[in-house]
Amino acid sequence: MSLVKSLAELKAIRLRFKDENKKVVFTNGVFDLIHAGHVDYLIKAKSLGDVLFVGMNSDSSVRRIKGDKRPILPEGERAFVISNLKPVDFVTIFEEDTPANLIENIVPDVLVKGADWSLDKIVGREVVEANGGVVKAIKFVNDSSTSKIIQKIVEKYQA
């Protein structure tokens, strides 16, 4: 069974968990070239509730945000990898530049982003808080990023 769901499927799943009084956590990102920072972040996000939903930017969304050279891995592969990480329960791919529509539709109990985002800049904060939820920023424990990994590879092989 695939854990990669459409928005309609995710909404139905969200309603089921709400009926079961399970706390749904939501986070989002590109998740290109998975590294230890991603895994640590997802473990911490999952610890804030019972179920972790991950919104993942589509390839076209990534290109608009990060430029034409990204993503490195296509959305199907990224979604497969993310959906098979232990802390992740469900993944959905979104086409927009932000997850605002996703958040408005699933209204998670906990909205999570990295600590590099100030709480007032986190997309969807108003919706979550207006519905009794909380918004959290998770501190990164290492200095990993996909951009830094790409830069390291380029430097290593430009000789």
C-alpha positions, 0 to 999 in steps of 0.5 A: 500500500502506497503511503503517497496520497492525493489531497482528497485521500489525505483529507479523508484520512485526517477526518478519521484520525480526528474522530479517533482523537489522534494528534496529526502533525504536518510539515513540508519541504522539498526533501531532495537528497535525503540527509541526516538533518532531514531524518532528525527533523522528521523524527522530532516532528513525529514526536509532537503527535501521533501521525506525521503528514508530509507535504512535498513540493512537486518538481515544478514547484521546486524549480520555481523556488530553487531554480532550474537545476533542482530538484536533483531527484524527481518527485516520484523518487523523493516521495517514495524515499520520504514515505518509507522513512520510519517517522513518516505516516503519509506523504502528499505532493503539492504543486503550489509554491507554499503548502497553504492550500494543503494546510487549509484542507487538512488543518493539522493539530501541530504545524512544524517547520525548521527553526530557520523559520520565525513563527510569524513567517510559517505559512498556515500558522493562522489556520492552525492556531485559529482551529486550536492547534499549535505551531512549532519550530524545530532546531536543527542539530547539524549543518546539513542541507541539500545545497551544501551537499551539492556544493561539496560534490561540485567542489570535489569533482571539479578538479 
